[in-house]
Amino acid sequence: MKKIGILYSKSTAYTAELGLHIAQLWGEGIEYVDIDTARLEDVLRYDGLILGTPTYFNGELPSAWDEFLPELEGEDLSGKKVAIYGTGDEVASPVSFADGVGLLAEYFTELGATIIGRTSTAGYTYEQSIAESEGSFLGLIIDWVNHPDLTDKRLKDWVKQIKKEFAAK
C-alpha cells in the first residue's frame, strides 16, 4: 500500500476539520503533517500527498503555505501524485473562489507532480477561480457557508475517487 501524507495547518479551522474527516474516511495508510512545521523531507517520504488550504483575502494562500513552499524550490516531484482540497465562499469571494487550490496545483505541477482528484464545478456559482481548469476544479472545493448539506457526500465521493487514482499506475 502506498504511503500518503496529508498536509494542512491546524490553525485554519475548516481546512483542519476537513483534513480530519478525510483521514477518517481514508483509514490506515495516511499520516498528518503540520504545514506550520513541515520540511522538505516531509514531502519526499510519501508516495502521494493530499494538500489542504483555505483561500485568504483576494485569492491568497495562508502564510503557512507561503512559508513552506520555498522549501520545495528546485525539487523534482515527477511521479508523485498530489490531491488538493480547499474551502471557499462563492458568495463572499466570487472572483477568487477557492483560488488557494489553484495556486497549490500550479506550484506542484511546475515541480513535476501529477494533480489528481479533479471535481465538477456543477452546483457552484462564482465569477472566477484559478482552481478551475478545463471545466473542472483541480481538487475538492468545499463551501461550508453556502452548501453545508453537500459537504459529507462530496468528501466521501472524493476520498473514494482519489484512493483509486493514487492506486493507479
PETAJO-V18757 format. One record per backbone hydrogen bond with DSSP energy under -0.5 kcal/mol. CO is the residue of the C=O (numbers start at 1). NH is the residue of the N-H. If there is no record, write none. Layout:
BEGIN
co:CO nh:NH
co:CO nh:NH
END
This chain:
BEGIN
co:2 nh:4
co:3 nh:47
co:3 nh:48
co:4 nh:31
co:5 nh:7
co:5 nh:50
co:6 nh:33
co:7 nh:52
co:8 nh:35
co:9 nh:12
co:11 nh:13
co:12 nh:16
co:13 nh:17
co:14 nh:18
co:15 nh:19
co:16 nh:20
co:17 nh:21
co:18 nh:22
co:19 nh:23
co:20 nh:24
co:21 nh:25
co:22 nh:26
co:23 nh:27
co:27 nh:30
co:29 nh:4
co:31 nh:6
co:33 nh:8
co:33 nh:35
co:34 nh:37
co:34 nh:38
co:39 nh:42
co:39 nh:43
co:40 nh:43
co:40 nh:44
co:41 nh:45
co:43 nh:46
co:47 nh:81
co:48 nh:5
co:49 nh:83
co:50 nh:7
co:51 nh:85
co:53 nh:87
co:56 nh:59
co:56 nh:60
co:60 nh:56
co:62 nh:65
co:62 nh:66
co:63 nh:67
co:64 nh:68
co:65 nh:69
co:66 nh:70
co:68 nh:71
co:69 nh:72
co:70 nh:73
co:72 nh:75
co:75 nh:77
co:77 nh:80
co:80 nh:114
co:81 nh:49
co:82 nh:116
co:83 nh:51
co:84 nh:140
co:85 nh:53
co:86 nh:142
co:89 nh:93
co:91 nh:94
co:93 nh:96
co:94 nh:127
co:94 nh:128
co:96 nh:99
co:97 nh:131
co:98 nh:101
co:98 nh:102
co:99 nh:103
co:100 nh:104
co:101 nh:105
co:102 nh:106
co:103 nh:107
co:104 nh:108
co:105 nh:109
co:106 nh:110
co:107 nh:111
co:108 nh:113
co:109 nh:112
co:111 nh:77
co:112 nh:79
co:113 nh:115
co:114 nh:82
co:116 nh:84
co:119 nh:137
co:121 nh:124
co:128 nh:97
co:129 nh:132
co:131 nh:138
co:133 nh:136
co:135 nh:121
co:136 nh:133
co:137 nh:119
co:139 nh:141
co:140 nh:86
co:140 nh:142
co:141 nh:143
co:142 nh:88
co:142 nh:144
co:143 nh:147
co:147 nh:150
co:147 nh:151
co:148 nh:151
co:150 nh:154
co:151 nh:155
co:152 nh:156
co:153 nh:157
co:154 nh:158
co:155 nh:159
co:156 nh:160
co:157 nh:161
co:158 nh:162
co:159 nh:163
co:160 nh:164
co:161 nh:165
co:162 nh:166
co:163 nh:167
co:164 nh:168
END
